[in-house]
Amino acid sequence: MDETDMERFVGRLGAVVGESGASCFAWALLPNHGHLLVRSGGVPVTRVMRRLLTGHAVSFNKRQTRHGHLFQNRYKSILCQEEPYVRELVRYIHLNPLRAKVVRGLGGLDEYPYSGHSALVGRVERPWQDTGYILGMFGRDEEEARGRYREFVEGGIRGGRKPELAGGGLVRSAGGWSEVRRMRKEGAAPASDERILGDGDFVERVLREAEEEMSRATRLRREGWTLERVVARAAELCGVEIDVIYGGSKARAASRARSLCSYWAVKELGMSAAAVARELGTTRQAASIATRRGEELVRAEGFTLMSTE
């Protein structure tokens, strides 16, 4: 409704991104909708969005003395292949205020405070926005990179809407719907999913991995794997007593064991970070951080949930 509402939304976005460990590469807030480009951290995107939107709705309703739903529908999310899409997505998202005529020209977009573009060109500071990753695509020198990024955005002003950035990447990689129909007639129908933006191999891999993860979690539970059993395995690997894993002990061995527990509980058993936090007697933020550290431990030191003996 006004700048205060916009500022509150942006402030909440920054807080949620920081606490969740996500990386925000691009964002644009308009009066009736917004766009985000994020790489999720230890907290799934569903929980990030729930915290952001529910928190804003409660705050907005209280300030505007209104009741009921604030958002018309559930947000739409698309899983994106990082290359070659990330630069195009950053540009497309940041041009939204200009296309919607909220600002006039590239100069107006540079000064628009409710978009990640203003941070990338150096007009405002957004510590929670990952500007370094994006600017690094345009050069090593920061000022030079800002200039090249701005030129890249300017080059997209005449591009208009980009239906090719709306998911279903396998359809496009196959040559469009006509090619898909031909393949179906020949009995070679490809899999596609409008929730995924990427080439054919990427879409196939994402769908396959999602199915494999669900199947693995189900199998592990059937084999008797519970959080308690995961805790025991982590305690064994890190040489600590089971009791020290529960609670907030900052001892290195206990922290390592807790990180392994968090990662395996989320990754292998399909538990949420909030559920892990409740069981281990810690906070959701701490559990999310531990999950990321656990993944690093597994990769660096080769820890496995299953004993090889």
Secondary structure, DSSP 8 states (H G I E B T S, - for coil): --HHHHHHHHHHHHHHHHHHT-EEEEEEE-SS-EEEEEE--SS-HHHHHHHHHHHHHHHHHHHHT--S--SSS-----EE-HHHHHHHHHHHHHTHHHHTTSS-HHHHHHH-TTBTHHHHTTSS--TTB-HHHHHTTT-SSHHHHHHHHHHHHHTTGGG---GGGSS-HHHHHTTSHHHHHHHHHTT------TTEES-HHHHHHHHHHHHHHHHHHHHHHHTT--HHHHHHHHHHHHT--GGGGSS----HHHHHHHHHHHHHHHHTT---HHHHHHHHTS-HHHHHHHHHHHHHHHHHH---SS---
